[in-house]
């Protein structure tokens, strides 16, 4: 057989294999996103839910765009039409979101001259929703922890004025953030409904089970410990088969992730990411029990293993975690916990 013909056949086989693999991944992601959009239509949709859905749709759209030229034209057209249908559904959802107004940042009380000095508390922002005349204002669910370096930050730093809240963590350098509840008080206090993390360097996050999505952007040489819930409710009924990929990491490098999740975590434009199960010593509920991880790399849509992530070998996993506040030792603790270059 001529070499040119043999090469053409081999190339055709590779294209067919890629198309089949891509189709399975794309349709699974699309069907999952469509199920979540349908669920949002049946519940009280919020701006954060819509933002998460929009981000996931944008990621799926980019995945299809990157595969252009490697798919049969008919399949490509069908996928594009499916994404357009999802975009229309999101636009319909946007009209259902109630308008809200934002409150101002809380003022931090100035300590008296007799009070001992302490590190500046985290910057906390809250939002409030519209209230009817004569009614007390209701606190919405948005908190922000931002712009700190060389500090040990805990749940006690946050104003837990609501039982459930979204939390944004951003612009931290050389910090340890411990939001784990005390062992004797594991079922009380603030419950984090969604987590948005951006621009962290040389930072360790010790987090409990999150009720919603965990979205991470621009992390460099960090450690993330987090669990993700997997049960959805609709009309007070549990829907165990409705899965959602709740952990997504973008544009990050050199990060160790200790994760408990029932679905597939996603990374994109990342490198040197290592995964391990949620540490036994930090578990406070069955929501952080160990599960087998199968990571999906949207930057590596091939049948070969992704070079951007790996499992963290047991001998390289952290065995002792800083679960007690030790601000004077933050630098030494980080040196022991952070991934080695």
Secondary structure, 3 states (H helix, E strand, C coil): CCHHHHHHHHHHHHHHHHHHHHHHHHHHHHHHHHHHHHHHHHCCCCHHHHHHHHHHHHHHHHHHHHCCCCCCHHHHHHHHHHHHHHHHHHHHHHCCCCCEEECCCCCCCCCCCCCCCCCCCCECCCEEECCCCCCCCEECCEEEEEEEECCEEEHHHCCCCCCEEEEEEEEEECCEEECCCCHHHCCCCCEEEEEEEEEEECCEEEEEEECCCEEEEEEEEEEEEEEECCCEEECCEEECCCCCCCEEEECCEEEEEEEECCCCCEEECCEEEEEEECCHHHCCCHHHCCCCCCCEECCCCCCCCCCCEEECCHHHCCCCCCCCCCHHHHHHHHHHHCCCC
